[in-house]
Amino acid sequence: MSDCRHCNQALSGPMAGSGYKYPPQPCSNCMARAVARSMVAHDAVRTRDTTELRETLARTLPGLTYEQAAAMVRKWWQHDHPNGISKEQPSHG
């Protein structure tokens, strides 16, 4: 996905590479991965309401359109959840 060492570590397996040590500044894929692993993304998938996700992406990836940012987040979500979200997973709300 990128030349970022944090992203490459995260690609080694689902939910790997969640710890960051800055500097360097996080790349856009680091930011997308952080959003993908957040409750905002989880809730958007579970409820299909993207309002909060859209606001989060506008703040965290301001140089991208919603469609571009959402596609990056979707790739990381699919990497971490290859079988989708389970109905049995508890809600955190």
C-alpha positions in Angstrom: 0.0 0.0 0.0 2.8 2.4 0.8 6.5 2.9 1.6 5.6 3.6 5.2 7.3 1.2 7.7 4.2 1.4 9.9 1.9 0.4 7.1 4.2 -2.4 6.0 4.2 -3.8 9.5 0.4 -3.5 9.7 0.2 -5.6 6.4 1.9 -8.5 8.1 -1.4 -9.7 9.6 -4.8 -8.6 10.7 -4.7 -6.0 13.5 -0.9 -6.0 13.5 1.0 -2.8 13.7 -1.4 -0.8 15.8 1.4 1.0 17.7 3.0 4.1 16.2 6.1 5.9 17.2 6.3 9.4 15.7 8.1 11.1 14.2 7.8 10.6 11.3 4.5 12.1 10.6 1.8 9.5 9.9 1.2 8.9 6.2 -2.3 9.0 4.8 -2.5 5.3 5.0 -1.6 5.4 8.7 -4.5 7.8 9.2 -6.9 5.7 7.1 -5.8 2.6 9.2 -6.5 4.4 12.4 -10.0 5.4 11.2 -10.6 1.8 10.0 -9.8 0.5 13.5 -11.9 3.0 15.3 -15.4 2.7 16.7 -16.5 5.4 14.1 -15.8 2.9 11.3 -17.3 0.0 13.3 -20.5 1.9 13.9 -20.7 3.0 10.2 -20.4 -0.6 9.1 -22.9 -1.8 11.7 -25.5 0.9 11.3 -24.8 2.0 7.7 -24.9 5.6 8.9 -21.8 7.3 7.6 -22.4 10.8 9.0 -19.8 10.5 11.7 -17.4 8.7 9.4 -17.7 11.5 6.8 -16.9 14.1 9.5 -13.9 12.1 10.8 -12.5 11.6 7.3 -12.9 15.3 6.5 -10.8 16.1 9.7 -8.2 13.3 9.3 -7.7 13.3 5.6 -8.6 16.8 4.5 -6.7 16.6 1.2 -8.9 13.8 -0.1 -12.5 13.5 -1.3 -14.8 11.4 0.9 -14.7 8.7 -1.8 -10.9 8.6 -1.9 -10.6 8.5 1.9 -13.4 6.0 2.3 -11.8 3.7 -0.2 -8.5 3.8 1.8 -10.4 3.1 5.0 -12.3 0.2 3.4 -9.1 -1.5 2.3 -7.7 -1.4 5.8 -11.1 -2.6 7.2 -11.1 -5.5 4.8 -7.5 -6.3 5.7 -8.5 -6.5 9.4 -11.9 -8.1 8.9 -11.4 -10.6 6.0 -14.7 -12.3 6.9 -16.7 -9.2 7.5 -18.2 -8.1 10.8 -19.9 -10.8 12.9 -23.4 -10.3 14.2 -22.3 -11.9 17.4 -19.7 -9.2 18.2 -20.9 -7.0 21.1 -21.8 -3.4 20.5 -19.8 -0.8 22.3 -22.4 1.8 22.8 
